[in-house]
């Protein structure tokens, strides 16, 4: 991993949910995972354990990975060992998002969200 020094003067994050990562410093492996069911209803009536993740195969299915068959040669030239940033402003970080000030060897992020909308039917 190429060593570079990150210099950030100011970071402002309005909202970061518990399933996101804000990391300062180097890391080898970052792997945030979110599995969620988002239910929207016209009438806010919710029961505990109403939608178990096990009822939805999308949460257990294997995610296909790209398969590269041709050889890949990459050369990176960093003209400066420094990354200088004045200001980072973020409104929301949700569902396995990552703000990382530093270097990472491996970054694998996964977010699976099932959205369900329940609307009331109009009486005829």
C-alpha positions, 0 to 999 in steps of 0.5 A: 500500500502506498503511504500518503499523508492526509491533511484535512482542515475541517470535517462537518457531518450533519448525520451519520447512522450507526451502520456507517463508518467515519474513520481517521487513519490507515486500515487494512480491511473495511467491510461495512454491511447493512441489511434492512427493511424499510416500511412506509405506511399511510397509517403508522401501525407497526408490530414488533418482529413483523418483517423478519429478514429470513422471509426475504431471500434477497438478504441471503443470496450471493452477490455475483462478483465481476470476473476479470479474464484479461490481465490488468496492469496499473501504474499509479504515480503520486506526485506528492506524498500529501493529500491536502483538503480544506473542508469536507461537508456531508449532510447524511451518511447511511447504509454502509457508507464510508468516509475514510481519511487515510489508506485502505488495502481492501474496501468492500461495502454491502447494503441490502434494503427492502422497501415495502409501502403499505397504502390504504385502499379507497372504499368504492 
